[in-house]
Amino acid sequence: MFHSFKKREPFEIVRPFAELARLSEEQIGEMYCLFLESVPQGCFQEVLDHSAMDVMLKNAHKRLDSYFGKEHVCRISRNQFVVIKEFEIDKAGNYDERNVYLDRISNYVSLMLSSLITPANKAALRVVPLTLGTASSGIRYQARCLDDLIELAYFTMKNAQMEKRRYLVSDESIRAKKLNSEECIEGFLKKNWESEFTPFFQPIIESDSYKVIGMESLARWQLGGVRILDARIFKDIAFEMGCMERIDIIMIEKTFEAAEKLHKESLVQANFRIIINISVSTLETLSAQDLVDMAARYGINSGDIELDIKDEALSNPWLSMNLREFKKRSVRVALDIFNRQAFDLESLFQNQYDTIKLDYSRDSDSAQDVPSPDSIFYPSLVSMAYDHDVEIHAKGIENKEQMAVAKTHKVKYLQGNYFTPPIPFLAFQIFVKKYQYGLYLEEYDFATSNAKKLSYG
């Protein structure tokens, strides 16, 4: 069962559809489910009008009953609805036709329910619209029972909320993510799951000398000793299951241990930079002194540590106070901006960071939402940063052209798959040993292909 439903007993979900609970997997495969939810977020929380919300939800229930039939609709909570219905005969066998059909229904229902919000309430953000997730069995994910189908629709709806979309229909990528989430849940419930987590490393290159002057540590989960999962796959589930802070501490300790080995082998310079990615929740609870003490056990100076902070985290007052404590102990702070999920211009003016990280990857998700590196905005931002003694770190370098653009902006550091993708420590040792005195332009392509061969994934 999907983790967000763990507090809800199965019969509470399927009770309104008691006759459907006895259906076989084959019969469930001929049905689809809509999951609708209205959750106040951000500015809605400040101005939400609960009485207006109740009216809207009541009217939404009536509209759903009218469109699908009362026997197919259930209001399972104040702000959640579930619709279960069988495909028309001509849509049941073709997955592509199913998706087109479900997309048309979902769009119509979403627009129909959006029309229930009055212009005044919409303008004042007093009512939160319903987000819709629609699901059916697919090639990679066969719902075995009614619970499975409802949970897939719920999972799809949550993805729609994260992407700020009115509705979303499950496709093979959504179903694959659902399978990953179920694997992760099972993995976290096993004993000694902590031993399967390890950092992968990506080098930080000095833009003038092309020397490896640091490394970024990125969490990887060798699930079951076979699959390598990156943090994007497991982090949300880890948060909900209360495992994220433990993962962060494991990553910090293993990263410091790796840095200690590099120093002992004289592969890196004395002030070798160590960039660590840890969650906001850990940054709120981990004291600066504990981090410094942990580093000292491995012979790491606090000034060599840099915390990678997503810019939306700086709107958290408690976190901002904690970051000041880290800086008092010489721990550096890097502001990672221009991601698809976050860009807070105000954070640029909070003078509590040492580095700004800019994404130069044109084919990344962020490229759809932010200015191109070729635009005037990046050079202006770089100039402003240097005026405030803030270093610029260019990430997402995938090819020579992107590196050339970054260098024309006079960034100080380069990072990306052009040099090597994130790799396990043994492969990283080999890479650093080979290029500790600098990468040569004619060897870049070799370095990339060689590192990919060394990578587990």
N, C-alpha and C positions, 0 to 999 in steps of 0.2 A: 504493500500500500504506500502511495506517495506520502512523503514525510509530513507535508502540511496537513494531512488528514489524520495524523496519528492520534490526536485527542478526540476524534469523532469515531464512534463505533460504526462498523459497516452497516448494521441494520438501520441506523439513523438516516443514512443516505438513501437506502433502497426501499425503506418502508412504504413511501407513497407509490412505489412501482413494484409492489410485492409480487405481482404475477410475472414481472420481468426477471426477478431474481432467480427464477428457476430455469431460465433459458440456457441453451447450450452455447458453446463457443461459436459454433457455426451460425446460430441464430443471432447472437450478439454482433457478429461480423456484418450482418445486414442492417445494422442500426447506426444512428448517429446521435451525438449528444451536444447540446449547447450549454455552456456554463457561463452565467452572467453575474457580475459582481460590481458593486459600487463602493470604493474605498477612498476616503478623504486623504489627500497627500499634499504636502507643501502648503501653499497659500490657502487651499480649501479648508484646512484645519482651523484657520483663524476666523473665517467668515461663514462657515457652514450653517445653514438654517435647517435644523432638524425637522421642524414641522413641514417645511416645503419638501424636504427629502422624503418624508413619509408619504406625502401626497403623490409625489412622482413615482415612488416604488409601488404604491397601491395601483396607480393607473398603469404602470408597466405590467403588473401582474394581469390586469384585465386584458391588455393588448395581447400578451403572450397567450392567454387562454383562448382569445378570439381567433388568433392566427393559427395556432397549433392544435387547439382542442384542449379542454380542461384535463382530460385523462393523460395528456402528455407533458403537463407542466407541474412543477412543484417548487414552492418557495421554501427553501431549506433553512433560511435564516432571515433576519431583517433585511439584509442587503444582498442576498444571493438567491439565484433562481437556477433550476436545472430543467432542461427540456430533453426528453428521450423520444425518438421517433424512428420509424422504419423507413428505409429508402424506398423510393418508388421502384417498381420492378426493373425498369429499363436503366436505372442508375446503379443497381446493386453490384454488377459484376466488373465494371470498368473503373479503376482507381482514378484515372485522369478525369473522367466524366463526373465522378463523385466530387472531386475537389472543385470543379467548376460550379457544380450544382450547390455545394455547401457555401462557396464564396458568394454566390448570388443571394442565397437565403440570409447569410450572415450580414451582408451589406444592407439588405432591405430591413432586417430586424433592427440593426444598429441605428439606421436613419429613422426608422419608425419610433424607436424609443427616445432618440435624441430630440425629436419634435415635441416631446412631453415637457421639456425644459423651457420655460418662458424666456423671452429675450432679456427681461430684467434680471431674472435669477442667473441666467447665463453670463451676463455682463458683470454681475457682482460676485460671481463664483460661489453662489449660495447653495448650489445643488451639484453633486458629483455625478457625472454621467455613468451609465453602466458600460463596462468593458465586457466584450464577448469573446469566448473561446469555443471553437467548434471542432469536434474530433470524431474520427471513425477509425476502424482498424485499417492497417496498411500492410505493405509488403514486409516491413521490418518490425512492425509491432502489431500483434494480434491480441485484441482484448479478449481475455479468457472468461470474464464475467462482467456484470454490470458495473461493479466497483472500478474495474480497470478502465472501462470506457469513460466513466465520470471523472476519474482522476486524470486521464489524458486530456479531457476537455478543460479541467481546472488548470493543469500544467500549461496548456496552450493559452488560456486566458491570462495567466500570470506573465507569460512571455509577451503578450500583447500590451499589458500594463507597463512592463519594463521598456518596451519599444515605443510607448506613448501612442499606440494605435487604437482605433475604435474597436476593431475586431481582428481576429487572426484564425485561420483555418489550419489545422495540423497537417503538415506535409512530412516527407520522409526525414527531413532534417530535425523537425520538432520531435518526431517519434524517436529518432536516434538520441537526441538529448534526454528524452524521457527514460530510455533504456540506460543511458549513462547514469542518470540520477538514481535509478533503482540499484544499479551496481554499486554506486557510492554508498548508499544507505546500508546495503548488506556489508560492504567493506568496513564501515565505521562501527558496525555492531559486532565485528569479530574481535577476538582478543589480540593484543599486540599489534593493532593496526598502525601504531606510531612508527614501528620499525620499517614500514614500507615507504615512508616519506624521506626524500633526499633533495638537496638543492642541485640544480643545473646552473651552469655559469656561462655568461657572455662577456667578452672582454670590452673594456673601455679604451679607446684608442686616442692618443694625443694627436690633434689634427696637423701639427707641423712636423713632428718627428716620426709619426706613425708608430710610436712605442706603445706597448700595453702598459697603461698606468693604473689600471684598476679592473674590477670585475663587478658585475651585477649578479646577485643570487636570486634565482627564480625557483619557486617550489614545484616539485614534481612528485606524483604519487605512482609508485610502481605497484599498481593494484593487483593483488594476487601473485606478485612476482613476475607478471607478464606484461600487462598493458601499462603504458606510460601516460598519465593524465596530467595536463597542466592545470593551473589554478582556476582558470575560467570554467572548467568543468565541475570542480568539486567545491569551490569556495562558498557558494550560497548554501549548499547542503551542510557544509562544515559549520557555518554560522548557526543554522537552525538547530543542529544537533550538539552545539556547544563544544565543538572540537577545534575551532579556528585558532584560539589563543595557544593551545597546546602545540598545534602545527607550527605556529610562528616561532615559539621558543625552540622547537626542534631545529627549524631552519636556521635560526640565529646561531645556535651552538655548533651545528655542522658547518656553517659558513665560516665561523671563526676558526674552527679546527682545520678547514681547508686552507685558509689564509696562513695559519701557523706553519703548515707543511711547506707552502710556497716560500715563506721566509727562511725556513730552516735549510731548504735546498738552494737558497740564494738565487731563486728564479725571478724575484721581483724586488723593486726598490724599497727603501725603508718606509716611505710614506705611501705605499700601495693603497689605493682607495677601494673600500669595500661598500658597495651599495646593497642595502637589504630592503626587501619589500615585506612589510608587515601590515596587518589589518588595522583599521581605525580602532576597533575594540581593544586590541592589544596595546596600541599607542596610548589609549586612555588609562590602561591599568598598569602597564610596565613602567616602573620608575626609571628615571634617567640614571640614577646611581646603580640600580641593578644591572642595567645594560653595560655601563662602564665597568663594573666589577666583573661581569661575565667576560667582557673583552680582555680585561687584564689577565684573567686565568690563562688565556691563550697568547699572551704577549702582544696584544693588539692595542695601539693607542686610540683613545677616543676620537682624536682629530682625524683619524683615517676612516671613520665610519660615516656613512651618509644614508639618511633615511629617505626613501622614496615616498613622497606624499602626493596623492591625487588632489587637485586643487579644490574640489568640493568639500574636502575634509576640513579646510581652513575656516569654513563657516561654523564649525563646532567650537564653541567658546572654551569648553573644558580641554579639548585637544590643543587649542592654541596656547593655553596656559602650560600644558605639559611639554609642548615643543620648546617653549622658552627655557624650561628646565634642562632639556637636552642640550640646547645651545650654550647654556651656562657651563656645561661640562665639555664643550668643544665639539660635540657631535654635530655634523653638518646636516642640513635639510635641503633636499632637492624637490622642487615643485614641478610635478608632472602634469602639464596642461595640454589642452586641445585634444582631449579624448572624446569619443562619441558621447559618453555618459556625462562628461563634465567639462565646462569651461566657465570659470568665475573670474571675470575681469577684476573685480574688487580685490581678489586675492593677490594680484600683482602688486598692490600697493601696501600690503602687509609685510613690513620689512623684517621677516623672520626666516628667510631662506637664503641659501648660499648659491644654489644652482637652479636654472630653469631648463627643463627638458622639453624640446620641441620635436614633434613627429614629422619627419621628412618623407614618410612613405605615402606615395600618392594613391596606392591601391589599398590602403588600410581603411577600416570603417570610418576613422576620424576624418579622412579626406573628403567625405561627403558633407561634413558639417562645419568645416573650418576653412580659413583662407589657405590657398595654395602656398607652398614655400616659395614659389616664384613671384608671388605678389609682393607689394611694397610693405605689407604688414609685418612679415617676418624680419626683414632687415631693420625696420623701425623698432621692433621689440628687442632685437639683439642690441641695438645702439642704446636703447633706454636701460637695458639690463647692465651693460658695461658702465654706464654713467652712475649706477648705484652699486658698483663693485660686485655684481652678480654674474657668475659664470654661465655660459650657454653650452648645453649638452644636446647634440643632435642625435636622436634615436630613429629607428626605422629605416636606416640606410640599407637599401636593397641592391643598389647597382652604382656604377661609376658616375652616372649622371646625377643621381641624388647626392652623392658625396661631393661632386663638383659644386652643386648649388649651395650645400652647407658650407663649404670652404669659402665661397665668395661672400658669405655672410660673416665670415671670420669667427665661426664657432670654435670653442676650445677643445671639445671632445666629440668623438664619433662612436656610434654603436649601431649594430644591425646585422642582419643575416648575410650581408655582403662579405663580412669578415668571417663570421661563423655563426650558425644558429646556436641557441643555448645547448650546451653539451655537459655530460657528466664530468666529475672532477678528474678522473684519469685522462680523459681526452683533453680536458682543459690544460692539464699539466704539460702534455705533449705540445699543445699549441703554444703555450707561453714559452716553453723551452726553445722552440724553433724560432719564435718571433720576439724574444725578449729584447732584442736590440733594435727592433723596428720592422714593420712590414714594408716590402718593396713593391712598387706599383705593378711590376711585371709578374709578381707572385700572388697577387690578390685572387685571381681566379683559381689558382692551385690551392690557396689557403681555404677558400670556400668549399671546394669539392672535397678536399681532404678532411675538413672538419665534419662535413655531412656524413662521410663514411664512418667517422668515429662516433657520431651521434647515435643514440639508441632509438631516436624517433624524430 
